[in-house]
Amino acid sequence: MSKVIGILAGSLRKESFSKKVGKTLLDFAPDGFEFKLIDLSDIPLYNQDFDDHNEVPEAITKFRTEIANVDGVIFVTPEYNRSVPAVLKNAIDVGSRPYGKSVWDKKPAAIFSNSPGNLSAFGANHHLRQSLVFLNMPTMQQPEVYIAHVNDLFDEEGNMKEGGTKDFIKKAVESYIVWFNKNAE
């Protein structure tokens, strides 16, 4: 049976660079692995009343089930105001509740941050790492994946152009698979 790696893109925009990077990752799944894009667009903002009053929206139940059924996670994130986009933070919060029933626990993770600028979403990458520590998700340390000038990497059909960045991302995925195999329970 294949190991399933969920790919979460931290942007809802139709032409999101994070979604395009995530789509590129699908092609790099090695034998024995399935990479799966997980949509965040329908998840409502987390409200503890959902769980406290047993009124959990169907979209949250669906998301929690999807994450519970993956073996690892690759987060692909842009940066908003030097931090993680709200949609990605909300997904993390939704999956971590109710307290003691986190669907994230012990799933090996990697963070691929991206930006049209030079800083490559460094702030979002490191803020996300803080949350993953609390969630008990062993997170790949090397290589660090910061993708600068992401707006120049795709053709008109949204496919990543051949070149050094695509080669680096492929090698980063290979490193993640090694990391996953060492850390999966």
Salt bridges, closest charged atoms under 4 A:
GLU15 OE1 - LYS20 NZ 3.16
ASP49 OD1 - HIS53 NE2 3.89
ASP51 OD2 - ARG64 NH2 2.95
GLU66 OE2 - LYS36 NZ 3.67
GLU79 OE2 - ARG82 NH1 3.35
ASP93 OD1 - LYS89 NZ 2.56
GLU144 OE2 - HIS126 NE2 3.93
GLU162 OE2 - LYS166 NZ 2.90
GLU174 OE2 - LYS170 NZ 2.95
GLU185 OE1 - LYS106 NZ 3.67
